[in-house]
Amino acid sequence: MKLCSIIVIILLVCFSNLKADEWTTQSKILYGLSCASILGDVYSTHLALKEGGCEQNRLLGKHPSDNKLILAGVVGCATTFVIAELVGSKWRDSFLFSVFMVELGCIGINVFNYKY
């Protein structure tokens, strides 16, 4: 996880001077939904692990600590922001919507594993 944090910090520093285009209201809402779904994935993973489940993400390991999950969520939100900036306004909404939908799928898997 330290490597992921370092990579995100380097990306933020390297691209902080880019002349970014303005984000539309729709892009801002999609980014908020993406982050909410990432954090929902973190929380649903936490619940599933409490019930004896296993994490499927190999980067986190089978039974990550709560701190590792929180860090993964923060890094996920930061990385989503950086990539959304880099792809520009033409592809930003499509990218953010894709992140939102993938994370909703992850939440669904966690809830299904937690309940059944």
C-alpha positions in Angstrom: 0.0 0.0 0.0 2.9 2.4 0.6 3.8 2.0 -3.1 0.3 3.0 -4.1 0.4 6.1 -1.9 3.8 7.1 -3.2 2.6 6.7 -6.8 -0.5 8.8 -6.2 1.6 11.5 -4.5 4.0 11.5 -7.5 1.1 11.8 -9.9 -0.5 14.6 -8.0 2.8 16.5 -7.9 3.7 15.9 -11.6 0.3 16.9 -12.9 -0.5 19.7 -10.5 0.7 22.3 -13.0 -1.4 21.1 -15.9 -3.9 23.6 -17.2 -7.0 21.6 -16.4 -10.3 22.3 -18.0 -13.3 23.1 -16.0 -15.4 20.3 -14.6 -19.1 20.3 -15.4 -21.7 19.9 -12.7 -22.4 16.4 -14.1 -18.7 15.5 -13.8 -18.6 16.7 -10.2 -21.7 14.7 -9.3 -20.2 11.6 -11.0 -17.0 12.1 -9.1 -18.9 12.3 -5.9 -20.8 9.2 -6.7 -17.6 7.4 -7.7 -16.0 8.2 -4.3 -19.2 7.3 -2.4 -19.2 3.9 -4.2 -15.5 3.4 -3.5 -16.1 4.1 0.2 -19.2 1.9 0.1 -17.0 -0.9 -1.2 -14.6 -0.3 1.7 -17.4 -0.5 4.2 -19.1 -3.5 2.7 -15.7 -5.2 2.6 -15.3 -4.4 6.2 -18.7 -6.0 7.0 -18.0 -9.1 4.9 -14.6 -9.6 6.6 -16.2 -9.3 10.0 -18.5 -12.2 9.1 -15.6 -14.4 8.0 -15.3 -13.5 4.3 -12.2 -13.0 2.3 -11.0 -10.0 0.2 -10.7 -10.9 -3.5 -8.3 -8.0 -4.3 -4.9 -9.6 -4.3 -3.2 -6.2 -3.6 -4.9 -6.0 -0.2 -4.5 -9.7 0.8 -7.1 -12.1 2.1 -7.8 -10.3 5.4 -6.7 -6.6 5.2 -6.9 -4.5 8.3 -9.4 -1.6 8.6 -6.5 0.9 8.2 -5.5 -0.8 4.9 -9.1 -0.7 3.7 -9.4 3.0 4.5 -6.1 3.7 2.8 -7.2 1.8 -0.3 -10.4 3.9 -0.4 -8.6 7.2 -0.1 -6.0 6.1 -2.7 -8.9 4.9 -5.0 -10.6 8.3 -4.7 -7.4 10.2 -5.3 -6.4 8.0 -8.3 -9.9 8.4 -9.8 -9.5 12.2 -9.5 -6.1 12.2 -11.2 -7.2 9.9 -14.0 -10.4 12.0 -14.5 -8.2 15.1 -14.8 -5.9 13.4 -17.3 -8.5 12.0 -19.6 -10.0 15.5 -20.1 -13.6 16.6 -20.5 -14.2 14.5 -23.6 -13.9 11.2 -21.7 -14.2 12.3 -18.0 -17.9 11.5 -17.6 -17.6 8.1 -19.2 -14.6 7.2 -17.0 -16.3 8.4 -13.8 -19.5 6.5 -14.7 -17.5 3.4 -15.3 -15.8 3.7 -11.9 -19.2 4.1 -10.3 -20.7 1.1 -11.9 -17.7 -1.2 -11.2 -17.7 -0.2 -7.6 -21.5 -0.8 -7.3 -20.8 -4.3 -8.6 -18.1 -4.8 -6.0 -20.6 -3.7 -3.3 -23.1 -6.1 -4.6 -20.6 -9.0 -4.4 -19.7 -8.0 -0.9 -23.3 -7.8 0.2 -24.1 -11.1 -1.4 -21.1 -12.8 0.3 -22.0 -11.0 3.6 -25.7 -12.2 3.5 -25.2 -15.6 2.1 
